[in-house]
């Protein structure tokens, strides 16, 4: 990892889980966030970032 940015506030996951295709079971979305660091595609990044800023 070369470019790391630590955000000061969390991303409200309930606003983005419906748009993230790697989360198959939307009611158990927390299971998909376990296991450490996850590399995001540009598409997934663009879904999450507007909900942060």
C-alpha positions as CSV (number, residue, x, y, z in Angstrom):
1,X,0.0,0.0,0.0
2,X,1.4,3.3,-1.0
3,X,-1.3,5.9,-0.8
4,X,-3.1,5.7,2.5
5,X,-5.6,8.3,3.8
6,X,-7.1,8.0,7.2
7,X,-10.5,9.6,7.3
8,X,-11.5,11.6,10.3
9,X,-15.2,10.5,10.2
10,X,-16.7,7.1,9.2
11,X,-18.6,6.4,6.0
12,X,-22.3,5.7,6.8
13,X,-22.4,2.1,5.5
14,X,-26.2,2.0,5.4
15,X,-26.0,4.6,2.7
16,X,-23.7,2.6,0.4
17,X,-24.3,-1.1,1.0
18,X,-27.1,-1.3,-1.6
19,X,-24.7,0.0,-4.3
20,X,-21.7,-2.3,-3.5
21,X,-21.9,-5.5,-5.6
22,X,-19.4,-7.4,-3.5
23,X,-21.9,-7.4,-0.6
24,X,-24.3,-10.2,-1.7
25,X,-26.3,-10.5,1.5
26,X,-27.3,-6.9,2.3
27,X,-28.8,-7.7,5.7
28,X,-25.4,-9.2,6.9
29,X,-23.1,-6.6,5.4
30,X,-20.9,-6.6,8.4
31,X,-19.6,-10.0,7.5
32,X,-18.1,-8.6,4.3
33,X,-16.1,-6.0,6.3
34,X,-14.2,-8.5,8.4
35,X,-10.8,-9.7,7.6
36,X,-8.7,-6.6,7.4
37,X,-7.8,-4.5,4.4
38,X,-9.8,-4.8,1.2
39,X,-8.7,-3.5,-2.1
40,X,-11.4,-1.5,-3.8
41,X,-11.9,-1.1,-7.5
42,X,-12.2,2.5,-8.9
43,X,-15.9,1.9,-9.3
44,X,-16.4,0.8,-5.6
45,X,-14.2,3.7,-4.4
46,X,-16.4,6.2,-6.4
47,X,-19.5,4.8,-4.6
48,X,-18.0,5.2,-1.1
49,X,-16.1,8.4,-1.3
50,X,-19.0,10.8,-2.2
51,X,-20.7,9.6,1.0
52,X,-17.6,10.6,3.0
53,X,-17.0,14.1,1.8
